[in-house]
Amino acid sequence: MNYLRFDRVILIAGALAMINACSKDTTTTDNQVSTEQQQTAADVSVSHIELGRNVDADKRVTEATKEFRPGETVYASVLTNGAAQNAEVMVRWTFQDGQIVDESVQTISPTGSAATEFHITKPEGLTAGKYRVEVFVNGKSAGVEEFEVKTA
């Protein structure tokens, strides 16, 4: 009779150990994913925002300026440093009154220095006035540049 109780105790202890081990593995995996997501945000930073009329094949501005005519395309080259998988870079273009003119998002996976190109243009031309482009990395503001559209 004592052998039967001993077997049950061992069986129950083994089952509890397996349940405990499984729950620890899940917690560790969740913590690792959470840490990786935090590192993604911290591992990519904006070093510079270039504005201009043209970009080259490397997505870098070739004709830098902060003054544009209404019919021109405004290019923003966002230069980043760091390494991450699936970092989200977003730009928000706003007019002087705070009105959002456009927003766009790109997912990047840099392994060092990188350039990401964004641009804005309107078929009817941009309204004359002052604008700003704000860059966000993984939802956090990472820099702002201002420019102006002039009719003459």
DSSP file (Angstrom, degrees, kcal/mol; ACC not computed):
  #  RESIDUE AA STRUCTURE BP1 BP2  ACC     N-H-->O    O-->H-N    N-H-->O    O-->H-N    TCO  KAPPA ALPHA  PHI   PSI    X-CA   Y-CA   Z-CA
    1    1 A M     >        0   0    0      0, 0.0     4,-1.5     0, 0.0     5,-0.1   0.000 360.0 360.0 360.0 -37.9    0.0    0.0    0.0
    2    2 A N  H  >  +     0   0    0      1,-0.2     4,-2.3     2,-0.2     5,-0.1   0.836 360.0  57.3 -66.9 -33.0    2.9    2.4    0.8
    3    3 A Y  H  > S+     0   0    0      1,-0.2     4,-2.3     2,-0.2    -1,-0.2   0.884 103.8  53.0 -64.4 -37.3    4.4    1.7   -2.7
    4    4 A L  H  > S+     0   0    0      2,-0.2     4,-1.8     1,-0.2    -1,-0.2   0.909 110.8  46.1 -65.0 -42.3    1.1    2.8   -4.3
    5    5 A R  H  X S+     0   0    0     -4,-1.5     4,-2.4     2,-0.2    -2,-0.2   0.902 111.0  53.0 -65.2 -41.4    1.2    6.2   -2.4
    6    6 A F  H  X S+     0   0    0     -4,-2.3     4,-2.3     1,-0.2    -2,-0.2   0.905 108.5  50.0 -61.2 -43.1    4.9    6.7   -3.2
    7    7 A D  H  X S+     0   0    0     -4,-2.3     4,-2.5     1,-0.2    -1,-0.2   0.897 110.8  49.6 -62.3 -41.8    4.2    6.2   -6.9
    8    8 A R  H  X S+     0   0    0     -4,-1.8     4,-2.8     2,-0.2     5,-0.2   0.910 109.7  50.9 -64.4 -41.8    1.3    8.7   -6.8
    9    9 A V  H  X S+     0   0    0     -4,-2.4     4,-2.7     2,-0.2    -2,-0.2   0.921 112.3  46.6 -61.7 -44.6    3.5   11.3   -5.1
   10   10 A I  H  X S+     0   0    0     -4,-2.3     4,-2.5     2,-0.2    -2,-0.2   0.911 112.8  50.0 -64.5 -42.1    6.2   10.9   -7.7
   11   11 A L  H  X S+     0   0    0     -4,-2.5     4,-2.2     2,-0.2    -2,-0.2   0.920 113.7  44.7 -62.5 -45.3    3.7   11.1  -10.5
   12   12 A I  H  X S+     0   0    0     -4,-2.8     4,-2.5     2,-0.2    -2,-0.2   0.908 113.2  50.6 -67.1 -42.6    2.1   14.3   -9.1
   13   13 A A  H  X S+     0   0    0     -4,-2.7     4,-2.2    -5,-0.2    -2,-0.2   0.902 111.3  49.1 -62.3 -41.3    5.5   15.8   -8.4
   14   14 A G  H  X S+     0   0    0     -4,-2.5     4,-2.1     2,-0.2    -1,-0.2   0.915 110.8  49.6 -63.9 -43.1    6.7   15.1  -11.9
   15   15 A A  H  X S+     0   0    0     -4,-2.2     4,-2.3     1,-0.2    -2,-0.2   0.914 111.5  48.8 -63.2 -43.0    3.5   16.6  -13.4
   16   16 A L  H  X S+     0   0    0     -4,-2.5     4,-2.5     1,-0.2    -1,-0.2   0.891 109.6  52.4 -63.6 -39.7    3.9   19.7  -11.3
   17   17 A A  H  X S+     0   0    0     -4,-2.2     4,-2.3     2,-0.2    -1,-0.2   0.897 110.0  48.5 -63.1 -40.2    7.5   20.1  -12.3
   18   18 A M  H  X S+     0   0    0     -4,-2.1     4,-2.4     2,-0.2    -2,-0.2   0.912 111.9  48.7 -66.6 -43.0    6.5   19.8  -16.0
   19   19 A I  H  X S+     0   0    0     -4,-2.3     4,-2.2     1,-0.2    -2,-0.2   0.924 112.8  48.4 -62.2 -44.2    3.8   22.4  -15.6
   20   20 A N  H  X S+     0   0    0     -4,-2.5     4,-1.9     1,-0.2    -2,-0.2   0.904 111.1  50.0 -63.1 -42.6    6.2   24.8  -13.8
   21   21 A A  H  X S+     0   0    0     -4,-2.3     4,-2.1     1,-0.2    -1,-0.2   0.901 110.5  50.1 -63.6 -41.7    8.8   24.3  -16.5
   22   22 A C  H  X S+     0   0    0     -4,-2.4     4,-1.9     1,-0.2    -2,-0.2   0.911 110.5  48.9 -64.5 -42.5    6.4   25.0  -19.3
   23   23 A S  H  X S+     0   0    0     -4,-2.2     4,-1.9     1,-0.2    -1,-0.2   0.864 110.4  51.6 -68.1 -34.0    5.1   28.2  -17.7
   24   24 A K  H  X S+     0   0    0     -4,-1.9     4,-2.5     2,-0.2    -1,-0.2   0.913 108.1  51.6 -67.2 -41.9    8.7   29.4  -17.1
   25   25 A D  H  X S+     0   0    0     -4,-2.1     4,-2.4     1,-0.2    -2,-0.2   0.907 110.0  49.2 -61.1 -42.5    9.6   28.9  -20.8
   26   26 A T  H  X S+     0   0    0     -4,-1.9     4,-2.6     2,-0.2    -1,-0.2   0.911 111.6  48.9 -63.9 -42.9    6.6   30.9  -21.9
   27   27 A T  H  X S+     0   0    0     -4,-1.9     4,-2.5     2,-0.2    -2,-0.2   0.920 111.2  49.8 -63.3 -43.6    7.4   33.7  -19.6
   28   28 A T  H  X S+     0   0    0     -4,-2.5     4,-2.4     2,-0.2    -2,-0.2   0.916 111.2  49.1 -61.8 -43.6   11.0   33.8  -20.7
   29   29 A T  H  X S+     0   0    0     -4,-2.4     4,-2.4     2,-0.2    -2,-0.2   0.924 111.2  49.4 -62.8 -44.4   10.0   33.8  -24.4
   30   30 A D  H  X S+     0   0    0     -4,-2.6     4,-2.3     1,-0.2    -1,-0.2   0.908 112.1  48.7 -60.5 -42.0    7.5   36.7  -23.8
   31   31 A N  H  X S+     0   0    0     -4,-2.5     4,-2.5     1,-0.2    -1,-0.2   0.885 109.9  51.8 -66.3 -37.7   10.2   38.6  -21.9
   32   32 A Q  H  X S+     0   0    0     -4,-2.4     4,-2.5     2,-0.2    -2,-0.2   0.917 110.6  47.6 -64.9 -42.6   12.7   38.0  -24.8
   33   33 A V  H  X S+     0   0    0     -4,-2.4     4,-2.4     2,-0.2    -2,-0.2   0.925 112.2  49.8 -63.4 -43.8   10.3   39.3  -27.4
   34   34 A S  H  X S+     0   0    0     -4,-2.3     4,-2.0     1,-0.2    -2,-0.2   0.916 111.8  47.9 -61.6 -43.5    9.5   42.3  -25.3
   35   35 A T  H  X S+     0   0    0     -4,-2.5     4,-2.4     2,-0.2    -1,-0.2   0.899 110.5  51.8 -63.9 -41.3   13.2   43.1  -24.8
   36   36 A E  H  X S+     0   0    0     -4,-2.5     4,-2.1     1,-0.2    -2,-0.2   0.903 109.0  50.4 -62.8 -40.8   13.8   42.6  -28.6
   37   37 A Q  H  X S+     0   0    0     -4,-2.4     4,-1.5     1,-0.2    -1,-0.2   0.900 111.1  48.7 -64.4 -39.9   11.0   45.1  -29.4
   38   38 A Q  H  X S+     0   0    0     -4,-2.0     4,-1.8     1,-0.2    -2,-0.2   0.891 110.1  51.6 -66.2 -38.8   12.5   47.6  -26.9
   39   39 A Q  H  X S+     0   0    0     -4,-2.4     4,-2.6     1,-0.2    -2,-0.2   0.865 103.5  59.1 -66.2 -35.6   16.0   47.2  -28.5
   40   40 A T  H  X S+     0   0    0     -4,-2.1     4,-0.6     1,-0.2    -1,-0.2   0.931 108.6  44.5 -57.9 -45.7   14.6   47.8  -32.0
   41   41 A A  H  < S+     0   0    0     -4,-1.5     3,-0.4     1,-0.2    -1,-0.2   0.890 119.3  41.9 -65.7 -39.7   13.3   51.2  -30.9
   42   42 A A  H  < S+     0   0    0     -4,-1.8    -2,-0.2     1,-0.2    -1,-0.2   0.740 107.1  61.4 -81.2 -23.6   16.6   52.0  -29.1
   43   43 A D  H  < S+     0   0    0     -4,-2.6    40,-0.6    -5,-0.2     2,-0.5   0.561  96.5  62.2 -85.7  -8.7   18.9   50.6  -31.7
   44   44 A V  E  <  +A   82   0A   0     -4,-0.6     2,-0.3    -3,-0.4    38,-0.2  -0.975  63.2 171.5-119.6 124.4   17.9   52.9  -34.6
   45   45 A S  E     -A   81   0A   0     36,-2.4    36,-2.5    -2,-0.5     2,-0.5  -0.959  34.4-117.1-131.0 150.5   18.4   56.7  -34.3
   46   46 A V  E     +A   80   0A   0     -2,-0.3    34,-0.3    34,-0.2     3,-0.1  -0.744  27.0 178.5 -85.4 124.5   18.1   59.5  -36.8
   47   47 A S  E     -     0   0A   0     32,-2.9     2,-0.3    -2,-0.5    33,-0.2   0.739  65.3  -8.2 -95.9 -27.4   21.4   61.3  -37.3
   48   48 A H  E     -A   79   0A   0     31,-1.4    31,-2.8     2,-0.0     2,-0.5  -0.974  50.1-143.5-166.7 149.9   20.2   63.8  -39.9
   49   49 A I  E     -A   78   0A   0     -2,-0.3     2,-0.4    29,-0.2    29,-0.2  -0.986  21.7-163.0-120.9 119.0   17.3   64.9  -42.1
   50   50 A E  E     -A   77   0A   0     27,-2.6    27,-2.7    -2,-0.5     2,-0.4  -0.859   1.4-163.6-103.3 135.4   18.2   66.3  -45.5
   51   51 A L  E     +A   76   0A   0     -2,-0.4    14,-1.6    25,-0.2     2,-0.3  -0.925  27.7 124.4-114.8 143.5   15.8   68.3  -47.6
   52   52 A G  E     -AB  75  64A   0     23,-1.8    23,-2.7    -2,-0.4    12,-0.2  -0.988  63.9 -94.0-176.2-176.6   16.2   68.9  -51.3
   53   53 A R  S    S+     0   0    0     10,-2.1     2,-0.3    -2,-0.3    20,-0.2   0.676  99.3  24.3 -90.6 -21.1   14.9   68.8  -54.9
   54   54 A N        -     0   0    0      9,-0.3     8,-2.1    21,-0.1     9,-0.8  -0.962  58.7-156.3-143.5 157.4   16.5   65.5  -56.0
   55   55 A V  B     -D   61   0B   0     -2,-0.3     6,-0.2     6,-0.3     2,-0.1  -0.951  16.3-134.6-130.7 155.8   17.8   62.2  -54.5
   56   56 A D    >   -     0   0    0      4,-2.3     3,-2.0    -2,-0.3     6,-0.0  -0.288  43.0 -82.2 -97.0-172.8   20.4   59.8  -55.9
   57   57 A A  T 3  S+     0   0    0      1,-0.3    -1,-0.0     2,-0.1    -2,-0.0   0.735 129.6  58.0 -64.1 -22.4   20.2   56.0  -56.1
   58   58 A D  T 3  S-     0   0    0      2,-0.1    -1,-0.3    58,-0.0    57,-0.1   0.311 118.4-112.1 -89.2   8.2   21.4   55.8  -52.5
   59   59 A K  S <  S+     0   0    0     -3,-2.0     2,-0.4     1,-0.3    -2,-0.1   0.746  73.6 136.5  67.0  27.0   18.4   57.9  -51.4
   60   60 A R        -     0   0    0     55,-0.1    -4,-2.3    17,-0.1    -1,-0.3  -0.832  62.7-104.5-104.1 143.8   20.6   60.8  -50.5
   61   61 A V  B     -D   55   0B   0     -2,-0.4    -6,-0.3    -6,-0.2     3,-0.2  -0.449  32.2-177.4 -66.5 132.2   19.6   64.4  -51.4
   62   62 A T  S    S+     0   0    0     -8,-2.1     2,-0.4     1,-0.2    -7,-0.2   0.639  77.9  39.5-104.9 -20.1   21.8   65.7  -54.2
   63   63 A E  S    S-     0   0    0     -9,-0.8   -10,-2.1     2,-0.1    -9,-0.3  -0.735  82.6-160.3-130.9  82.8   20.4   69.3  -54.4
   64   64 A A  B     +B   52   0A   0     -2,-0.4   -12,-0.3   -12,-0.2     2,-0.3  -0.384  26.8 138.2 -70.6 137.3   19.9   70.5  -50.8
   65   65 A T        -     0   0    0    -14,-1.6    -2,-0.1    -2,-0.1     3,-0.1  -0.966  45.6-151.5-165.7 162.5   17.6   73.4  -50.2
   66   66 A K  S    S+     0   0    0     -2,-0.3    82,-2.6    81,-0.1     2,-0.4   0.161  81.4  77.6-123.4  12.5   14.9   74.6  -47.8
   67   67 A E  E     +e  148   0C   0     80,-0.2     2,-0.3    82,-0.1    82,-0.2  -0.993  58.9 172.3-126.5 128.8   13.1   76.8  -50.4
   68   68 A F  E     -e  149   0C   0     80,-2.5    82,-3.1    -2,-0.4     6,-0.1  -0.864  30.0-121.4-131.4 161.0   10.9   75.3  -53.0
   69   69 A R    >   -     0   0    0     -2,-0.3     3,-1.8    80,-0.2    57,-0.2  -0.714  39.3-105.0 -97.1 156.6    8.5   76.4  -55.7
   70   70 A P  T 3  S+     0   0    0      0, 0.0    56,-2.9     0, 0.0    52,-0.3   0.822 117.2  47.7 -53.2 -38.3    4.8   75.2  -55.6
   71   71 A G  T 3  S+     0   0    0     54,-0.2     2,-0.1    50,-0.1    54,-0.1   0.487  92.5 101.6 -85.2  -2.3    5.2   72.6  -58.4
   72   72 A E  S <  S-     0   0    0     -3,-1.8     2,-0.5    54,-0.1    50,-0.2  -0.416  73.7-118.0 -82.7 157.0    8.4   71.0  -57.2
   73   73 A T        -     0   0    0    -20,-0.2     2,-0.6    48,-0.1    48,-0.2  -0.802  23.6-144.0 -88.9 132.9    8.7   67.7  -55.3
   74   74 A V  E     - C   0 120A   0     46,-2.7    46,-1.9    -2,-0.5     2,-0.4  -0.890  16.8-160.6-100.1 120.2   10.2   68.1  -51.8
   75   75 A Y  E     -AC  52 119A   0    -23,-2.7   -23,-1.8    -2,-0.6     2,-0.5  -0.814   8.4-166.3-102.5 140.6   12.4   65.2  -50.9
   76   76 A A  E     -AC  51 118A   0     42,-3.1    42,-2.6    -2,-0.4     2,-0.7  -0.991   3.4-163.3-123.9 121.5   13.4   64.2  -47.4
   77   77 A S  E     -AC  50 117A   0    -27,-2.7   -27,-2.6    -2,-0.5     2,-0.7  -0.926   9.3-155.8-104.4 115.5   16.3   61.8  -46.9
   78   78 A V  E     -AC  49 116A   0     38,-3.1    38,-2.0    -2,-0.7     2,-0.5  -0.827   6.8-157.0 -96.1 114.2   16.2   60.4  -43.3
   79   79 A L  E     -AC  48 115A   0    -31,-2.8   -32,-2.9    -2,-0.7   -31,-1.4  -0.803  16.1-177.4 -95.9 125.9   19.7   59.3  -42.3
   80   80 A T  E     -AC  46 114A   0     34,-2.7    34,-2.2    -2,-0.5     2,-0.3  -0.845  16.2-155.2-123.0 157.7   19.8   56.7  -39.6
   81   81 A N  E     +A   45   0A   0    -36,-2.5   -36,-2.4    -2,-0.3    32,-0.2  -0.958  51.4  46.9-126.3 147.8   22.4   54.8  -37.6
   82   82 A G  E    S-A   44   0A   0     -2,-0.3    30,-1.6   -38,-0.2     2,-0.4  -0.558  72.7 -87.2 118.4 180.0   22.0   51.4  -35.9
   83   83 A A  B     +I  111   0D   0    -40,-0.6     2,-0.3    28,-0.3    28,-0.2  -0.996  49.4 137.0-134.3 135.8   20.8   48.0  -36.5
   84   84 A A        -     0   0    0     26,-1.8     2,-0.5    -2,-0.4     3,-0.3  -0.969  45.2-115.5-167.4 158.3   17.3   46.6  -36.1
   85   85 A Q  S    S-     0   0    0     -2,-0.3    24,-0.2     1,-0.2    23,-0.1  -0.911  93.1  -4.2-102.8 131.1   14.7   44.4  -37.7
   86   86 A N  S    S+     0   0    0     -2,-0.5     2,-0.4     1,-0.2    23,-0.2   0.892  76.2 174.3  59.0  48.1   11.5   46.0  -38.8
   87   87 A A  E     -F  108   0C   0     21,-2.7    21,-3.1    -3,-0.3     2,-0.6  -0.708  26.6-133.9 -81.2 136.5   12.0   49.5  -37.4
   88   88 A E  E     -F  107   0C   0     -2,-0.4    50,-3.4    19,-0.2     2,-0.5  -0.831  20.1-170.4 -99.3 120.9    9.2   51.8  -38.5
   89   89 A V  E     +FG 106 137C   0     17,-3.2    17,-2.8    -2,-0.6     2,-0.4  -0.947   9.6 179.2-110.7 125.1   10.1   55.2  -39.9
   90   90 A M  E     -FG 105 136C   0     46,-2.6    46,-3.0    -2,-0.5     2,-0.4  -0.957  12.6-159.7-125.5 143.4    7.2   57.7  -40.4
   91   91 A V  E     -FG 104 135C   0     13,-2.4    13,-1.9    -2,-0.4     2,-0.5  -0.964   1.6-161.5-120.4 143.9    7.2   61.2  -41.7
   92   92 A R  E     -FG 103 134C   0     42,-2.3    42,-2.3    -2,-0.4     2,-0.5  -0.982   5.9-157.9-124.8 118.8    4.5   63.8  -41.1
   93   93 A W  E     -FG 102 133C   0      9,-2.9     8,-2.8    -2,-0.5     9,-1.4  -0.846  17.7-177.0 -95.8 125.2    4.4   66.8  -43.4
   94   94 A T  E     -FG 100 132C   0     38,-2.7    38,-2.0    -2,-0.5     6,-0.2  -0.949  21.0-130.8-128.1 148.2    2.5   69.8  -41.9
   95   95 A F  E >   - G   0 131C   0      4,-2.7     3,-2.5    -2,-0.4    36,-0.2  -0.408  42.2 -93.4 -85.6 167.4    1.5   73.2  -43.2
   96   96 A Q  T 3  S+     0   0    0     34,-1.2    35,-0.1     1,-0.3    -1,-0.1   0.725 124.8  57.3 -57.6 -25.8    2.2   76.4  -41.1
   97   97 A D  T 3  S-     0   0    0     33,-0.1    -1,-0.3     2,-0.1     3,-0.1   0.390 122.5-103.3 -87.0   4.7   -1.3   76.3  -39.6
   98   98 A G  S <  S+     0   0    0     -3,-2.5     2,-0.2     1,-0.3    -2,-0.1   0.341  72.9 146.3  92.1  -6.4   -0.7   72.8  -38.2
   99   99 A Q        -     0   0    0      1,-0.1    -4,-2.7    -5,-0.1     2,-0.5  -0.449  53.0-121.8 -66.3 131.5   -2.8   71.0  -40.9
  100  100 A I  E     -F   94   0C   0     -6,-0.2    -6,-0.3    -2,-0.2     3,-0.1  -0.654  29.0-178.0 -76.2 122.2   -1.3   67.6  -41.8
  101  101 A V  E     -     0   0C   0     -8,-2.8     2,-0.3    -2,-0.5    -7,-0.2   0.836  63.7 -20.8 -87.5 -39.3   -0.6   67.6  -45.5
  102  102 A D  E     -F   93   0C   0     -9,-1.4    -9,-2.9     2,-0.0    -1,-0.4  -0.978  50.9-160.8-166.0 156.0    0.6   64.0  -45.8
  103  103 A E  E     +F   92   0C   0     -2,-0.3     2,-0.3   -11,-0.2   -11,-0.2  -0.989  13.1 176.9-139.6 144.8    2.0   61.1  -43.8
  104  104 A S  E     -F   91   0C   0    -13,-1.9   -13,-2.4    -2,-0.3     2,-0.4  -0.994  11.3-154.6-149.5 152.7    3.9   58.0  -44.9
  105  105 A V  E     -F   90   0C   0     -2,-0.3     2,-0.4   -15,-0.2   -15,-0.2  -0.958   7.7-176.5-129.4 140.8    5.5   55.1  -43.3
  106  106 A Q  E     -F   89   0C   0    -17,-2.8   -17,-3.2    -2,-0.4     2,-0.5  -0.997  19.7-139.3-134.3 141.5    8.4   52.7  -44.3
  107  107 A T  E     -F   88   0C   0     -2,-0.4     2,-0.3   -19,-0.2   -19,-0.2  -0.881  27.6-175.1 -99.1 126.5    9.7   49.7  -42.4
  108  108 A I  E     -F   87   0C   0    -21,-3.1   -21,-2.7    -2,-0.5     8,-0.0  -0.847  25.5-163.0-121.6 157.0   13.4   49.4  -42.5
  109  109 A S        -     0   0    0     -2,-0.3   -24,-0.1   -23,-0.2    -2,-0.0  -0.574  27.3-178.4-133.6  69.3   15.9   46.8  -41.3
  110  110 A P        -     0   0    0      0, 0.0   -26,-1.8     0, 0.0     4,-0.1  -0.282  25.1-165.3 -73.3 156.3   19.2   48.6  -41.2
  111  111 A T  B    S-I   83   0D   0    -28,-0.2     2,-0.3     2,-0.2   -28,-0.3  -0.109  76.1 -32.2-126.3  32.9   22.6   47.1  -40.3
  112  112 A G  S    S+     0   0    0    -30,-1.6     2,-0.2   -28,-0.1   -32,-0.0  -0.976 117.8   7.4 153.2-141.2   24.4   50.4  -39.8
  113  113 A S  S    S+     0   0    0     -2,-0.3     2,-0.3   -32,-0.2   -32,-0.2  -0.532  71.1 167.8 -72.9 138.4   24.1   53.7  -41.5
  114  114 A A  E     -C   80   0A   0    -34,-2.2   -34,-2.7    -2,-0.2     2,-0.4  -0.979  28.2-142.8-148.9 158.3   21.1   53.9  -43.9
  115  115 A A  E     -C   79   0A   0     -2,-0.3     2,-0.4   -36,-0.2   -36,-0.2  -0.990  11.9-168.2-125.2 135.1   19.1   56.5  -45.8
  116  116 A T  E     -C   78   0A   0    -38,-2.0   -38,-3.1    -2,-0.4     2,-0.4  -0.991  14.9-142.8-124.4 128.6   15.4   56.3  -46.3
  117  117 A E  E     +C   77   0A   0     -2,-0.4     2,-0.3   -40,-0.2   -40,-0.2  -0.766  22.3 169.9-100.7 134.5   13.7   58.6  -48.9
  118  118 A F  E     -C   76   0A   0    -42,-2.6   -42,-3.1    -2,-0.4     2,-0.3  -0.928   8.8-178.5-129.3 156.4   10.3   60.3  -48.5
  119  119 A H  E     -C   75   0A   0     -2,-0.3     2,-0.4   -44,-0.2   -44,-0.2  -0.988  14.6-154.8-153.1 163.4    8.8   63.0  -50.7
  120  120 A I  E     +C   74   0A   0    -46,-1.9   -46,-2.7    -2,-0.3     2,-0.3  -0.999  21.3 151.5-141.7 140.1    5.7   65.2  -51.1
  121  121 A T        -     0   0    0     -2,-0.4   -48,-0.1   -48,-0.2   -50,-0.1  -0.965  25.4-147.3-157.7 157.6    4.2   66.8  -54.1
  122  122 A K    >   -     0   0    0    -52,-0.3     3,-1.5    -2,-0.3     4,-0.2  -0.998  19.3-133.5-131.5 136.8    0.7   67.9  -55.2
  123  123 A P  T 3  S+     0   0    0      0, 0.0    -1,-0.1     0, 0.0     3,-0.1   0.868 113.6  42.7 -55.4 -37.1   -0.6   67.9  -58.8
  124  124 A E  T 3  S-     0   0    0      1,-0.2   -53,-0.1    -3,-0.1     2,-0.0   0.477 125.7-104.5 -87.2  -2.6   -2.0   71.4  -58.2
  125  125 A G    <   -     0   0    0     -3,-1.5   -54,-0.2   -54,-0.1     2,-0.2   0.148  38.4 -72.3  93.3 148.8    1.2   72.5  -56.4
  126  126 A L        -     0   0    0    -56,-2.9     2,-0.1   -54,-0.2   -54,-0.1  -0.517  55.2-106.0 -72.9 142.3    2.0   73.0  -52.8
  127  127 A T        -     0   0    0     -2,-0.2    22,-0.2     1,-0.1    -1,-0.1  -0.453  41.1-101.9 -66.9 138.4    0.4   76.1  -51.2
  128  128 A A  S    S+     0   0    0     -2,-0.1     2,-0.3    20,-0.1    22,-0.2  -0.373  79.4  74.8 -61.8 139.3    2.9   78.9  -50.6
  129  129 A G  E    S- H   0 149C   0     20,-2.1    20,-2.9    -3,-0.1     2,-0.3  -0.923  82.9 -44.5 148.8-171.8    3.9   79.1  -47.0
  130  130 A K  E     + H   0 148C   0     -2,-0.3   -34,-1.2    18,-0.2     2,-0.3  -0.723  51.2 178.7 -96.3 141.9    6.0   77.5  -44.3
  131  131 A Y  E     -GH  95 147C   0     16,-3.1    16,-2.0    -2,-0.3     2,-0.3  -0.828  12.6-156.5-131.7 167.5    6.1   73.7  -43.7
  132  132 A R  E     -GH  94 146C   0    -38,-2.0   -38,-2.7    -2,-0.3     2,-0.5  -0.991   6.4-151.5-145.5 149.9    7.7   71.2  -41.5
  133  133 A V  E     -GH  93 145C   0     12,-2.9    12,-2.2    -2,-0.3     2,-0.4  -0.990  13.7-164.1-120.2 126.0    8.5   67.5  -41.7
  134  134 A E  E     -GH  92 144C   0    -42,-2.3   -42,-2.3    -2,-0.5     2,-0.4  -0.931   7.0-149.4-112.5 134.5    8.7   65.5  -38.5
  135  135 A V  E     -GH  91 143C   0      8,-2.9     7,-3.7    -2,-0.4     8,-0.9  -0.855  10.4-168.4-106.1 135.8   10.3   62.1  -38.5
  136  136 A F  E     -GH  90 141C   0    -46,-3.0   -46,-2.6    -2,-0.4     2,-0.5  -0.968   8.3-159.7-122.0 138.3    9.2   59.3  -36.1
  137  137 A V  E >  S-GH  89 140C   0      3,-2.6     3,-1.7    -2,-0.4   -48,-0.2  -0.979  83.3 -18.1-117.5 118.7   11.1   56.1  -35.4
  138  138 A N  T 3  S-     0   0    0    -50,-3.4    -1,-0.1    -2,-0.5   -49,-0.1   0.874 131.2 -50.1  51.8  41.7    8.8   53.4  -33.9
  139  139 A G  T 3  S+     0   0    0    -51,-0.4     2,-0.4     1,-0.2    -1,-0.3   0.376 115.5 110.9  85.6  -3.7    6.3   56.0  -32.9
  140  140 A K  E <  S- H   0 137C   0     -3,-1.7    -3,-2.6   -99,-0.1    -1,-0.2  -0.887  75.7-108.1-109.6 134.9    8.7   58.4  -31.2
  141  141 A S  E     + H   0 136C   0     -2,-0.4    -5,-0.3    -5,-0.2     3,-0.1  -0.325  38.4 172.9 -58.3 133.2    9.6   61.8  -32.6
  142  142 A A  E     -     0   0C   0     -7,-3.7     2,-0.2     1,-0.4    -6,-0.2   0.371  56.1 -27.7-127.1   0.8   13.2   61.7  -33.8
  143  143 A G  E     - H   0 135C   0     -8,-0.9    -8,-2.9     2,-0.0    -1,-0.4  -0.760  46.8-138.5 157.8 157.9   13.7   65.1  -35.5
  144  144 A V  E     - H   0 134C   0    -10,-0.2     2,-0.4    -2,-0.2   -10,-0.2  -0.996  10.3-173.2-139.2 140.9   12.1   68.0  -37.4
  145  145 A E  E     - H   0 133C   0    -12,-2.2   -12,-2.9    -2,-0.3     2,-0.3  -0.992  13.1-149.0-131.1 143.8   13.1   70.1  -40.4
  146  146 A E  E     + H   0 132C   0     -2,-0.4     2,-0.3   -14,-0.2   -14,-0.2  -0.831  19.4 168.1-111.3 151.2   11.4   73.2  -41.6
  147  147 A F  E     - H   0 131C   0    -16,-2.0   -16,-3.1    -2,-0.3     2,-0.4  -0.936  21.5-131.2-150.7 172.0   11.1   74.5  -45.2
  148  148 A E  E     -eH  67 130C   0    -82,-2.6   -80,-2.5    -2,-0.3     2,-0.5  -0.980   2.3-148.1-134.7 143.7    9.3   77.1  -47.2
  149  149 A V  E     -eH  68 129C   0    -20,-2.9   -20,-2.1    -2,-0.4     2,-0.3  -0.955  24.0-173.3-108.6 124.0    7.3   77.1  -50.5
  150  150 A K        -     0   0    0    -82,-3.1    -2,-0.0    -2,-0.5   -83,-0.0  -0.908  26.1-146.5-120.8 145.6    7.6   80.4  -52.3
  151  151 A T              0   0    0     -2,-0.3    -1,-0.1   -82,-0.2   -82,-0.1   0.760 360.0 360.0 -81.5 -24.4    5.7   81.5  -55.5
  152  152 A A              0   0    0    -83,-0.0    -1,-0.1     0, 0.0   -83,-0.1   0.402 360.0 360.0-128.6 360.0    8.6   83.7  -56.8
